[in-house]
Amino acid sequence: MHMLEKEKLGASFELKTDALINMDSLMLLQLNYVHMNGSYENFPEEIRWLCMHGFPLKSISLDLPIYNLVSLDISYSNIESFVSCYSNPQRLEKRQKLDGLSLKDKRLFCSLKILNLSFCEQLHSVGDFDQLPALERLILRNCIGLLDVCESIRQCGELVLVDLSYCKMLEKLPSNISMLKKVKTMLLDGCNLGESQITKMDMDSQEICMFYNMGINKRTSFSAFMGDIPRDLKSFAMSLPKSLVKLSLANNNMSHDSFLMDFSCLSMLKHLYLDENPINSMPSCVRTLPRLETLSMGKCKKLNSVEYPPRTLKELFINPDDGYYVDRVLFDPEMSPLQLSVNWKDYTWLDCKVGSFEVEGMLKIQAMMSVEEKVLRSLCWNNLDFLKENHSSSESVIQMFYEFGIFSTIYVAEEMPSFFKYRIVGPSISFTIPSSSSLSSPNKLLTGINCCSLHTWRTLDQTPSSVDDQFPTWPMVTISNITKNHMWIYERYIDRYSLNRKCRVMLSHWMFGMNEMEAGDHISISVIEPFYESVKECGVTLVYNDGEEEEGEEDALGYYKSWNHIIGGDLSPFQTKTGQYILNNKRFSSRGISLFPYHRKFVVNGPSFQAKEKGWFRALSPRKPDILGRACEGKGESSRSHP
């Protein structure tokens, strides 16, 4: 209002209540941090939506017209109690006379659907819910002094949302809140559930047994039956409305043991938020939710693993806080495509994580010394000199990366492996895939390509004075099938072992299907140099299946071939509109990826991707339904390299 424009910003203004006396049709009114002087008896009676943040009184004035209110928001106020305001017969009769109501009608808030008392730090109790028969949304967020929510809440049959987030002093939840049949959302963030401060449903031992479908000897004491699990958390799920669709238990100091409960009674639950809790793995009770679509475990600093979340998921958030990382994420083979958000940083910098990290279907990192010998033989990496050396210290651990069907490693050396016969000076190499007639065995099938490059660090005078995003942060390898007009651009992180050295070798194995690389195809391979290094030499060798199969032999690469987002699988989230594939797993992060100038050496017609801005993730290929978890069955094939 213009009359207040000259007042200082943030001040508490004063206004007489009769200033609005002539506004007979006023229905929406917002008066935040305004001190009203006078009686509310002549306040506009047609108000439907009233917002008065910073309401100065300790209770709602009896003069305030409330019969027609649909929404009442008095957040950040000094109100102490929303209970017994109208339960006193004399005060109730006075209020009814003011509103001209019959003495038989005692429900004065009969139209109120939204009650918002958030951030009312002096509020200690909320009740008289029998006066709010139409209430749909009860919002008590950050009422840090709230001690009690009245049992009369069962009268609110239309209630769909209850927000008690950060009501840290709450001592009691209504025992009959589970009887509400329309509550879809319950937010209990920051309520210290892990410290057992809230008393849940008061059940005897027999009721507990019925809930868990268990039998119990009558001579067995209740305390012995409950064991070491706190009674309140044991019955927690049962105390919640069965109609819940969204439940948030974020920031409740709930450890893994706190989730020793059965969530199967919440059969309608679709969205579950467990953020900022000290859990070390996904609670097993999550798997009992048959309709779960969203699972969030952001900023769970102790989270180490997420194994086999429900296959019904559509969104999975596993973003630990800065400096914390999840070691292992595994998926059900029949999982539907979902939106996956991970804290995608350079995991290899962490000493404690070096050599051990996997998000199934996305990235697997392990120490080279722990890679199975049969896998190395399949890659034709069985004659690498550095594998014979002893690398015991954390600073010397050489790592194997696997993503997109590409195995890669970086190690310190002054020359490339001897089995790379076809090599050339500089950062690029081109060749034509030979025909089968030129091979020693015409039945051999091309299964992969080994690429290698020798890198040297630039001296200070060799480093470009202006980078301007013309160089990638990490080494980048592109393989182009010029004949088929296919291009794959792979950006590979650098592990900490390969830093601050004079020379290093980057070795990679690219698995290809039968249709990607064939005899007669002209192939070009380039290594894009980071600004701080140069590529001295690069080489290539082809890997063939020699056809020597033994019956019942397991395919050493079967598990890796089962991943969905690999060359020959589903790379649609990584494909640009002009057809190239930019293989960078930031595509599945919350921020996604964007093209930089160095991409445009190969992608010239804009940065847009063919798929949606954020791609759908599916860990394992739907084409391999026989694969169960990490057990991959199939006929084996031994591989030998061909120059």
Secondary structure, 3 states (H helix, E strand, C coil): CHHHCCCCCCCCEEEEHHHHCCCCCCCEEECCCEEEECCCCCCCCCCCEEECCCCCCCCCCCCCCCCCCCEEECCCCCCCEECCCCCCHHHHHHHHHHHCCCCCCCCCCCCCCEEECCCCCCCCEECCHHHCCCCCEEECCCCCCCCEECHHHHHCCCCCEEECCCCCCCCECCCCHHHCCCCCEEECCCCCHHHCCCECCCCCHHHHHHHCCCCCCCCCCHHHHHCCCCHHHHCCHHHCCCCCCEEECCCCCCCHHHHCCCCCCCCCCCEEECCCCCCCECCHHHHHCCCCCEEECCCCCCCCEEECCCCCCCEEEECCCCCCCCCEEECCCCCCCEEEEECCCCHHHCHHHCCEEEECCCEEEEEHHHCCHHHHHHHCCCCCHHHHCCCCCHHHCCEEEEECCEEEEEECCCCCCCCCCEEEECCEEEEECCCHHHCCCCCCEEEEEEEEEEEEECCCCCCCCCCCCCCCCCCEEEEEECCCCEEEEEECCCCHHHCCCCEEEEEEEEECCCCCCCCCCEEEEEEECCCCEEEEEEEEEEEEECCCCCCCCECCCHHHHCECCCCCCCCHHHEECCCCEEECHHHHCCCCCCCCCCHHHCCCCCCCECCCCCCCECCECCCCCCCECCECCCECCCEEEEC
